[in-house]
């Protein structure tokens, strides 16, 4: 299946966001805290169908984070987008495609003024108010969670697909669900209106990251196709 593409009208120089999107959020601690192992699993995950990688290593010093970002930029180039979590400076220095801002990170407008029109800006949100605020400030992408219970953020309230559905219905920019997503429930996220899913452990903790990514890719592509067919039937 060939995914469609969405391009922000105000960010024509930015790379397109793939739809449906399979986003891998990194955590090298699931890879023996070894950047080499993380890089290899990212390579395999991209081979399996990941088309957006978010480098999220909050405890790495800036120099090491930049080095890892440059390595991942080389392995994702031409196959997947690379976003850097929070660190606008590292995103710019590494040639990344975008920066992912946490809910309490710098305002979207501030990040936009720093990176210009050539870089995408994502915002992590947990409710409709935050989603609409991020969109009004110029965000290109929303990552919405926590959808299902997850060991990566144990103790956080999971909202199911209800909040995600409301956000997807109201927002005009792509929304990606995150939190406890697996091939068994990824279709529910797409059915809620999401443009894709984001995962950590479902790929990085798997024995074979390529196979894990491929199973997720198959699940979201199948759900996406069903949704497109339903919409086509309604239009007819």
N, C-alpha and C positions, 0 to 999 in steps of 0.2 A: 504494500500500500504506500502510495506517495503522499506524505503529509502536506497539507496546505500551509500557507505562510501568512502571517499578519505583520504589517509594518505600521508603526505609529506615524500618523500624518505630520506630526510636528518634529519627527526625528528621522528625516529621510536619509541621513547619512549613516544611521545606525544599522547594524546587521538585523535581518529579520528574526523574529522569534518563531521557532518551529511549532507547528500544531499538527497532531497532538505532541505534547512535549513530555519527554522522560528525563527528569532532572536527577542527577546524583549529587548529593551533598556530602562532602568529604569529612572523614574523621579518621586520622591516621592511627588513632589508638585502637581501632579495629583491625589495623594492619601491622600489629606488633610495634607500633610507634615508629615504623621505618618508612621514610619517604620513598625509598626505592620500591618497597612492596606496594605502597599506596599508588605510586605511578603505574606500576604494572597492572594493578586492579582497575585503575581508571582506563588504561589502554584496552583491557579486555571488556570492560563495561561499554565503552564506546563501540567496540566491535559488535557487541550484543544489542545495540540499539539506543543507548543513551545519547541524547542530542543537546543536553545542557549540563555542564558541570559547575557546581558552586564550590569554590575552595573556601572552606570554613575551618580554619585552624587558629582559634582565638589565642592559644597559649604560645604560638610560635613568635619569636622575635622578628622584627621587621625584615632584617636581612635574610634570614632563613625562609621567611614567608615569600619574599620576592623571588628568591632562587627557585622555590617550589612552584610558584606561579608561572615563571618562565618555562619551566620544564613541562608543566601541564598545558601551557599555551601551545607549545610545539606539538604535543601529542593530540590535542583536540583540533588544531587548525584544519579547516576544511571538512571536518566531520561533526563537530559539536561546538556550541558556544561555551565560553568560559566566563563565569562571574566570580568576582572576589568579594568575600563577605566583609562589609563595613569599611575596609581599608581602601579609600579612594586613591591614595597615593600609590599603593601597590598595584591597584588596577591600572592606573595610568602608566606606570613605569614598566609593567609587564606586557602591555599591549592587549590586555583582556578586552572582552566584548562588552562587559557590563560590571556593575557593582550592585551587591545585594545589601540593602540597609535593613537593620533590625527595627522593630517597632519603636524603640526609644533611641535610635541612632540620629545622626544629623538630619535636618529637614531635607526633603527631596529637592527643593529649590536650591539649597546650598550646594548639594552634590552636583546638581545640573549645571550650576554656574562654574563649577570647577572642571568638570569633564567635557563640557560643550556638547555638541550634537552628535558626536561620533560614538558615544557610549550609551548603552542601555542602563536604565536604573530600575531595580526591583525593590519592592518594600514588603517586608513580612508583616502581616496583619492578623488580627484575631476576631475582629467584629466588623459590622457594616460601617460604623462611623469611621473607623480607622481606614477602611478600604476606600471610602469615598473621599476622605481627606487626602490620602496618598494620590489618588487619581487626579484630583483637582490641582495638586501641586506639580503634576507632570510625570508621575511614575509610569513606566512602560509595562510593568509586570507586577502582579501581586502573588505572593506565596501565602496561602491561607491555612491556618492550623490552630490547634491540633485536631485533626479529623477523627482519628481512632487512637485508642491507648497505645503508647509506645514506650519501650525501654530506654530509648534515647533521651526522653524527657519525662522520666517517671514522676508521677505526682501531679503533672499538669492535667487540667480538666480537658477532656476530649468532647467535642461538640457534635460528633457525628457529621452527617452531610447537610444538616438543616441550615446552619450558619453559612456554610460554603455555598449552598444553593441560593440563599438570599443575596450573597455578595456577587455571585456570578450573574444573577438576574439584573442586578443594579449597575454593575461596573461595565464599562465599554472597553476595558483593556483585558488582556489574558489573565486568568486566575489559575493557579496551580495548587492543588491540595497537598498537604504534607502531614505526616503523623500516622504511624502504624499501618502503612499501606503495603499491600502484598498483591500477588496476582489474583488472589481470591476476592479481594474487595476493591481492586483498582477500578473495575467497571462501575461501581457505585459512585466513585468520584467523578468519572466522566459523565455518568447519567445525571449528576447534580449540576452539570453545566460547565465543569472545569475544562480548561484547555490542556490539562496534563496532570502529572503527579510528580512529586519529589520524594525521594527515599534516601535513607542512610544505610541502616543495617540490612535491609532486604537485599542489597547488592554487596556491600563491603564485608558483611559477616558471612556471606555464602561461600561455599567451597569453590565454586566456579562463578566468578563475577560475570563472565560473558553469558553463561546459561541463565543466571538469575535476571540479568538485564533483558535477555531475549524473551523470557517468560512474562516479564512485566510489559515489554513492548507488545507482545501478542495480545495481552489482555486489554491494554488501552486502545490499541488499534481496532480490535474487534468491537469494543464498546463505542468507539468513535464512529465506526462505519454504521453500526446500528442506529446511532443518534442521527447521523446524516440522512439515513434512509427514512427515518421517522419524519424528519423535518421536510424531506422531499415529498413524502406522501401527503403531509399537511398542506404544502404549497400547491400541489396538484389539485 
